[in-house]
Amino acid sequence: MSQRADLAPLFTDLALSADDATAIVAALHDVAESDGKHDQEVDMIRGFIEVLDADLGATTPTQLPAMTPEKLAATITSPDVRTAALQCAVLLAWADGVFSEQERSRIVAYATALGVSRPDYDKLEGTVTEWVKSGDLGPLF
């Protein structure tokens, strides 16, 4: 079972700008579309948008911009935020219970653009996957 430290920076008080948060959610939307829309993934993204809008005091739902790996890399420069974005993408891929090869390929494209090596990405994916499969999805605090 993964320990909280193994999942850092996920589940930490990581500071995100509104631009960072919007870009991450847009990237998650792009990953979700890579193998067709699944209700669980759509619900997860909708939840992220609701939290983002609440934090920003928005009166209308955020419209996500189209996102590419290169665009995300240009927007997000913090190594911790980049890691958290990839962790969220792996969690999203597991939301419907199946981590498809299309999702993996798209997340790897994001990892590459964000400067994460394939071995480092594989370790990140393995840690998040181990935690998801453990069934212990409660808070790690």
Order of alpha helices (4+ residues) and beta strands (2+ residues): alpha-alpha-alpha-alpha-alpha-alpha
